[in-house]
Amino acid sequence: MEALDRGVVSVHTDSGNLVSWRWLATDPDDVSFNVYRAGTKVNSSPVTGSTNWFHSGAPSQADYTVRAVVGGVEQADSVHAVQFRTGYKDVPISPPAGGTTPDGVAYTYEANDASVGDLDGDGALDFVLKWNPTNAKDNSQSGYTGNTVIDGIKLDGTRLWRIDLGRNIRSGAHYTQFQVYDYDGDGRAEVAMKTADATVDGTGATIGSASADYRNSSGYVLSGPEYLTMFNGLTGAAMATVDYVPARGTVSSWGDSYGNRVDRFLAGTAYLDGARPSLIMARGYYTRTVIAAWDWRGGAFTRRWTFDTNSSTNTGKGYDGQGSHSLSIGDVDSDGKDEIVYGAMAVDDNGAGLWTTKTGHGDAQHLGDLDPANPGLEYFKVSESTSQPAELYIDPANGQILWQLASCGCDNGRGVAGDIYAGNDGAEVWSASDSYIRDEAGATKGREPSSVNFLSWWDGDTTRELLDGTHIDKYGTSADTRLLTGSDVHSNNSTKATPSLSGDILGDWREEVVWPTTDNTALRIYSTPYETTTRITTLLHDSQYRTALAWQNTAYNQPPHPSFFIGNGMATAPRPLIYTP
């Protein structure tokens, strides 16, 4: 996993600065810390019970470093703190130039989904940002779109490269799923995504034919070659390109003839061998599903396996038509290797079908340690079909449905799982069609929250907060309380109202949220201003959480969950054993 720096942040409030930093998996269990301002220690004794410290009365521009204390010996200075002088940190970004489609429609660009990875190997996370044209389309909508553009950006706003996916990759939430991860263990993240003829990499080189135009009169791309490309995270150069698996073949074989279901793509990253990450690229979920697992080693792609619901091994077993608008990845059977939970079914680490509930497609799902009293992971999902259960709570080791709610007679389009209420042990689950939060047994435990969207560990306790649109709320038994309203920012993906990224990317284990500014000239990062007495290893070193950050941008974005329970009454958080370059 990544060899990270301390990720120190200083968040200014009316009464001083909250300084927080990472407890790395590579640190000793008993490490403590000293906090320095401009070279002068400001804490009276080493910090042991958390990885944050509040400096009362300090100005916003105060410069901080942190020094670990190991065996009574103080270590070298950390990197200097990233300063959140106004409560947030802006990363400058530059929108691509707009254009006009062949049918005369003008478009501009909006910052959309983002991911993180150490692109240059300096120990700090960098951003990879997707720019969507304002005429991006859902697959069900006809019409031309502008090109999708991907930028690699450092925290200071330095743009490392820009990739233009070209006219033969349609723009929209279901078309481009990009993965940012260090797949070969060289200490620098790579960037993988689907490409086509006329894609231009970060060095200006064109993939395939620069003049090819496969768009039909409805704006769909239903012919021409399809590729998978691995890009250099530092330069944006295309390092290798192979045929995308699976090929589209006959468009109608995916469920319709006009180009909707054939181009439903999902992507992720998984530790299929329990040690090194593999790239997961998939196509289809309404009818046929194909999932391809790729290794990137020594500058080349190798396909590890392909799972196809139409294969002789899988056909007729109920794996088809089970995918959701996203996926989840984790070690569901406790064998030390990751599985892919693909909506209402799962695929084992070796590419074999693991189980299927045969309950069909859904819009949201959550895989995590939702019930700390039960060993392993739990899985919660919602269903779109009016003939299927509205909510399902599943044992992901074998697909057993532990409880379910009867169909709502509707498309239950939203569902969430997380410990938002300290009055109940374990996580709560709720959905758009339900009026309550429920526990691990399906019993009602309180009123429904104000939102059914994202989650964020934001304040000082271990229950999780509600992230929706451009605000964060804390659940209460009678009403929710607003903790944060983003200033001059916008959410993404229409009614999904998701941030560009949310997760533990800086500071201690609590989660940052990243929104684009309303004028799309900056990524505005918010980090918690609240102190905590809880000490947890950076979630970036929990492989399930880290891979969840990688797949968060996939289709209908979902929040990340670690492999262990964080919530009210939690046990001491485990210390992950990892290897770094």
SVG drawing of the C-alpha trace seen along z (x, -y; Angstrom):
<svg xmlns="http://www.w3.org/2000/svg" viewBox="-47 -35 63 60">
<polyline fill="none" stroke="black" stroke-width="0.4" points="0.0,0.0 1.0,-3.7 4.0,-5.0 2.3,-8.1 3.6,-11.2 1.9,-12.5 -0.8,-14.4 -0.7,-17.2 -3.5,-19.7 -4.2,-22.9 -7.9,-23.9 -8.6,-27.4 -11.6,-28.2 -12.7,-31.3 -10.7,-30.1 -7.5,-28.6 -6.2,-25.8 -7.0,-22.1 -3.9,-20.3 -4.3,-16.7 -2.2,-14.0 -2.0,-10.4 -1.2,-7.5 0.4,-5.2 0.1,-1.5 3.9,-1.4 4.2,-3.3 4.7,-1.5 1.6,-0.8 2.9,-2.9 4.1,-5.9 3.3,-9.4 3.7,-12.8 4.8,-16.3 3.4,-19.3 5.7,-22.2 4.8,-25.7 7.6,-27.3 10.1,-25.0 8.8,-25.5 7.0,-22.7 3.5,-23.8 2.2,-20.7 3.4,-20.1 3.6,-16.3 3.5,-13.9 0.1,-13.3 -0.8,-9.6 -4.6,-9.2 -5.4,-10.7 -3.7,-12.2 -5.0,-15.8 -4.2,-18.7 -5.9,-22.1 -3.7,-25.2 -5.9,-27.8 -5.6,-31.4 -3.2,-30.7 -3.6,-32.7 -4.7,-31.0 -1.3,-31.3 0.5,-29.4 3.0,-26.9 3.0,-23.4 4.9,-20.2 4.6,-17.0 7.4,-14.8 6.8,-11.2 8.3,-9.9 9.4,-6.3 10.9,-4.6 11.3,-7.9 13.3,-9.3 11.8,-12.2 12.0,-11.6 12.4,-14.1 9.9,-16.8 6.9,-15.8 5.8,-17.7 4.4,-21.1 0.7,-21.3 -1.7,-22.1 -3.4,-25.2 -7.2,-25.5 -7.1,-29.2 -10.8,-29.9 -11.9,-26.5 -11.3,-25.0 -8.4,-24.5 -8.8,-25.5 -6.9,-23.5 -6.9,-25.6 -8.2,-23.9 -8.7,-25.1 -11.8,-24.1 -11.1,-22.9 -12.3,-25.1 -15.9,-24.5 -17.1,-23.6 -20.0,-22.9 -21.4,-19.5 -22.1,-18.5 -25.8,-19.4 -24.8,-23.0 -25.2,-22.7 -22.7,-24.7 -21.2,-23.3 -18.8,-24.2 -17.2,-22.1 -18.0,-21.4 -15.7,-19.6 -17.2,-16.2 -15.9,-13.1 -12.4,-12.9 -10.1,-10.3 -6.7,-10.4 -3.4,-8.7 0.3,-9.5 1.0,-10.3 4.6,-11.4 5.8,-9.3 6.4,-12.0 4.1,-10.5 1.3,-13.1 -1.9,-12.3 -2.7,-14.0 -6.1,-14.4 -7.3,-12.9 -10.4,-14.9 -13.0,-14.2 -14.4,-17.1 -17.9,-16.6 -19.3,-18.7 -22.6,-20.4 -24.3,-18.2 -23.2,-14.9 -25.9,-12.3 -27.5,-9.4 -27.3,-6.3 -31.1,-6.5 -30.8,-10.0 -29.9,-10.5 -27.7,-13.4 -24.1,-14.3 -21.8,-15.1 -18.6,-17.0 -15.4,-15.0 -14.7,-13.8 -11.4,-15.3 -9.3,-13.9 -6.7,-16.0 -3.9,-15.0 -3.5,-17.7 -1.2,-18.2 -2.5,-19.7 -1.1,-23.1 -3.0,-23.2 -0.1,-22.2 -1.6,-20.3 0.6,-17.3 -1.3,-16.4 -4.6,-16.4 -6.1,-13.5 -8.8,-14.1 -10.8,-10.9 -12.0,-12.1 -15.2,-12.0 -15.6,-8.2 -16.1,-8.0 -19.5,-9.4 -19.7,-11.6 -21.9,-10.6 -21.9,-8.9 -22.0,-5.4 -19.3,-5.7 -16.0,-6.6 -15.0,-4.9 -11.4,-5.7 -9.2,-3.9 -6.2,-5.5 -4.0,-3.1 -0.4,-1.9 -0.9,1.4 2.8,2.4 4.1,1.3 6.7,-1.2 5.5,-3.9 3.6,-5.9 -0.1,-5.5 -1.2,-4.6 -4.5,-5.7 -6.7,-3.2 -9.8,-3.8 -11.6,-2.8 -10.3,-4.6 -11.0,-4.7 -9.6,-5.9 -8.8,-9.7 -8.1,-9.6 -5.2,-12.0 -2.9,-11.1 -1.2,-13.5 1.8,-14.0 -0.3,-14.8 0.0,-11.4 -3.1,-10.0 -4.3,-6.5 -5.4,-4.8 -6.8,-6.9 -7.0,-10.6 -9.6,-11.1 -12.0,-8.3 -15.6,-9.3 -17.9,-6.4 -20.8,-8.5 -24.1,-7.8 -26.8,-10.5 -28.2,-10.0 -24.8,-10.7 -24.2,-7.1 -21.0,-5.2 -22.0,-1.7 -19.2,-0.7 -15.4,-1.0 -12.7,0.4 -12.8,0.2 -9.6,0.1 -8.4,0.3 -5.4,-2.0 -3.0,-2.3 -1.6,-5.8 1.5,-6.9 0.3,-8.9 3.2,-11.3 3.1,-12.2 -0.3,-11.1 1.5,-9.0 -0.4,-6.0 1.9,-3.1 -0.1,-0.2 -3.4,0.2 -5.3,3.5 -8.7,4.4 -11.5,3.7 -13.0,6.9 -15.7,7.6 -16.2,6.2 -19.7,4.8 -20.5,7.5 -24.1,7.3 -25.7,4.3 -29.1,5.8 -27.6,8.8 -27.2,6.5 -30.9,5.7 -31.8,3.0 -30.9,2.0 -30.4,-1.7 -27.3,-1.7 -28.4,-2.1 -27.6,1.2 -24.6,2.1 -22.6,-0.8 -23.1,-0.3 -19.6,-0.1 -18.3,0.4 -14.7,0.4 -12.8,1.2 -9.6,2.3 -9.2,5.5 -6.5,7.5 -7.5,10.8 -4.3,12.6 -4.4,11.0 -1.2,9.1 -1.2,7.0 -3.9,5.0 -5.7,5.9 -7.8,3.8 -11.5,4.7 -13.3,3.6 -16.9,4.6 -19.7,4.2 -23.4,4.8 -25.8,5.4 -29.4,5.5 -28.9,8.7 -25.4,10.1 -22.5,9.2 -18.9,9.6 -16.1,8.8 -12.5,8.8 -9.6,8.8 -6.3,7.4 -2.8,7.3 -0.4,4.5 3.1,5.8 6.4,4.9 4.7,2.4 2.2,4.8 -1.4,6.0 -2.1,9.6 -5.7,10.8 -6.1,12.8 -9.6,14.0 -12.9,13.2 -16.3,13.8 -19.2,14.0 -22.8,14.7 -23.2,16.1 -20.4,18.7 -21.2,22.4 -20.1,22.4 -22.5,19.6 -25.4,19.6 -28.7,20.4 -27.5,20.0 -29.1,16.6 -26.0,14.4 -27.3,12.4 -29.3,9.2 -28.0,8.8 -25.7,5.8 -26.2,2.5 -25.1,-1.0 -21.9,-0.5 -20.0,2.4 -18.3,3.1 -15.1,4.9 -13.9,6.7 -12.9,10.0 -16.4,11.4 -15.4,15.0 -12.5,14.2 -9.9,16.0 -7.5,13.1 -8.5,12.3 -11.0,9.8 -14.3,10.6 -16.4,8.4 -19.9,7.8 -21.8,7.0 -25.3,5.9 -27.3,9.0 -24.5,11.4 -20.8,11.9 -17.7,13.2 -14.9,15.0 -11.3,13.9 -10.6,16.6 -13.3,15.4 -15.9,18.0 -19.4,17.2 -19.7,17.1 -23.5,16.6 -26.5,14.9 -29.7,13.8 -31.5,13.6 -33.2,10.4 -32.0,8.2 -30.7,4.7 -30.5,2.0 -29.2,-1.6 -27.3,-1.5 -25.4,1.0 -23.1,0.9 -20.5,3.5 -18.9,3.2 -18.7,4.5 -22.2,3.3 -22.8,5.6 -19.7,5.7 -21.3,8.6 -21.1,10.8 -17.7,11.8 -16.9,10.6 -18.8,8.3 -22.4,7.6 -24.1,6.2 -27.1,4.0 -28.8,3.2 -32.0,1.8 -33.9,3.0 -35.3,1.3 -37.9,3.9 -41.4,3.6 -41.5,7.4 -38.4,7.6 -37.8,6.8 -37.3,3.1 -34.4,3.7 -32.1,6.7 -29.7,7.4 -27.3,10.1 -24.5,12.3 -21.9,11.6 -20.0,14.8 -22.7,16.9 -25.5,14.7 -28.0,15.7 -30.7,13.0 -30.8,12.4 -33.9,10.2 -35.8,8.2 -38.6,5.8 -41.5,6.4 -41.6,4.6 -42.5,1.0 -44.2,1.2 -41.7,-1.3 -38.1,-1.8 -36.4,-2.1 -33.6,-4.3 -31.7,-5.1 -30.3,-3.2 -27.6,-3.8 -25.9,-1.8 -23.8,-3.3 -23.8,-3.9 -25.4,-7.3 -27.3,-6.8 -25.5,-6.1 -28.7,-4.7 -28.3,-1.5 -25.5,1.0 -24.0,1.4 -24.9,-0.3 -28.4,-1.5 -29.8,-1.0 -32.5,-3.0 -33.8,-3.7 -35.9,-6.1 -39.0,-3.9 -38.8,-3.4 -39.8,-5.7 -37.4,-4.4 -33.8,-3.5 -33.4,0.3 -30.9,2.4 -29.0,5.6 -32.2,7.6 -34.5,5.3 -36.1,3.8 -37.1,0.1 -34.8,-2.1 -35.9,-5.6 -37.1,-8.1 -35.7,-8.3 -32.8,-10.8 -33.2,-13.9 -31.1,-12.4 -30.4,-9.0 -27.1,-9.6 -23.5,-9.8 -21.9,-9.5 -18.9,-11.2 -17.1,-10.8 -17.0,-14.5 -17.3,-15.5 -15.4,-14.2 -17.3,-11.0 -17.3,-7.7 -20.9,-7.8 -21.0,-8.8 -22.7,-11.9 -25.0,-12.5 -23.5,-14.0 -25.9,-15.2 -25.7,-17.9 -23.3,-20.5 -23.9,-20.0 -23.2,-17.6 -25.8,-16.9 -25.8,-15.0 -28.7,-12.6 -30.9,-13.2 -33.9,-11.4 -36.2,-14.3 -34.3,-16.3 -31.0,-16.5 -28.5,-19.2 -26.5,-21.1 -22.7,-20.9 -21.4,-22.1 -22.7,-24.0 -20.2,-24.3 -19.5,-27.8 -19.9,-28.6 -19.6,-25.0 -21.8,-22.6 -22.6,-18.9 -22.4,-16.6 -24.4,-14.1 -27.8,-15.8 -30.2,-14.4 -27.5,-12.1 -26.0,-15.3 -22.6,-13.7 -19.3,-15.4 -16.3,-15.1 -14.8,-12.9 -15.4,-12.1 -13.0,-10.1 -10.0,-10.1 -7.5,-11.8 -5.7,-14.1 -5.2,-14.5 -6.4,-11.9 -9.0,-9.2 -11.9,-11.5 -13.1,-12.2 -12.6,-15.2 -15.2,-16.3 -14.3,-17.8 -16.7,-19.9 -16.0,-22.0 -16.5,-25.7 -19.6,-27.1 -17.3,-28.7 -15.4,-25.4 -12.0,-27.1 -11.1,-25.2 -11.6,-21.9 -12.6,-23.1 -11.6,-20.7 -13.2,-20.7 -11.6,-19.0 -13.2,-18.6 -12.7,-21.4 -13.7,-19.2 -11.3,-17.6 -11.5,-13.9 -10.1,-11.6 -10.3,-8.5 -7.1,-7.2 -7.4,-5.1 -4.9,-4.2 -5.3,-6.3 -8.2,-4.6 -6.0,-4.9 -4.1,-1.9 -7.2,0.3 -7.3,2.0 -11.1,2.3 -11.5,-1.4 -8.6,-2.4 -10.1,-0.4 -13.5,-1.9 -12.0,-5.4 -10.7,-4.1 -14.2,-2.9 -16.2,-5.7 -16.4,-7.5 -18.0,-4.5 -21.5,-5.3 -23.8,-6.0 -21.1,-7.1 -21.3,-5.4 -19.4,-6.2 -16.5,-4.1 -16.6,-1.6 -13.6,-0.1 -13.2,3.6 -13.8,3.1 -16.6,1.4 -16.3,-2.3 -19.2,-3.5 -20.6,-3.8 -19.0,-1.4 -16.5,-0.1 -13.6,2.1 -10.1,0.9 -9.5,0.5 -7.3,3.1 -3.8,2.2 -3.4,3.3 -0.3,5.2 0.8,3.6 3.8,3.5 4.9,0.2 7.3,-0.4"/>
</svg>
